[in-house]
Amino acid sequence: MKALDIRQIYEDANALLEGHFLLSSGNHSDHYLQSAKVLENPKIASMLGEALAKEIVQAGIEVEAVCSPALGGILAGYELARALGVRFIFTERVEGQMQLRRGFSVKNGEKIVICEDIITTGGSALESARCIEFFGANVVAYAGLANRGFCVRSGTKGTKKPECRLPDDKPLFALEDFIFTMYAPNECPMCAYSNAIKPGSRGN
């Protein structure tokens, strides 16, 4: 498979946004990755899922299922599961707590990859992992289409930032690193002339 230019794919889909954005973490940034615009194209979504699956298979990770946190991770996780030939489930927040619902269940010791569209701090992915681990599943890896650079993806060199919440003993697979400037709300220079908008799944 020819190496995919992930940045170009996001640009072509008008999914690499520039402006003043409020992130789920509460921080502000001058860039935002809107993966939904990329994944609305089934052919592109399939290619990305296959590329991510290839990395996981080449690393020798045995996978029995893929789980994603709703809503943002669902399409990416489904395509990864399809490419791996395993089942797909998702967790969702109910009154602020990640839960496994809709009749989904996991087996004791079942090997599961947690997949997001974008890995920033990994907070949502970790919530999903803890949710299914409570029922006995074994999280073997984390995955995302893109990594915001706080966590270090498998096969690359870098330093894990303090904001990264993913555990050190599980690999992270992603197709590209996107490292953008971020600011704490009280230190954001853009707030002097504009209001931050939230275009993600928890906003508009």
Disulfide bonds with the S-S distance in Angstrom:
Cys151-Cys164 2.10
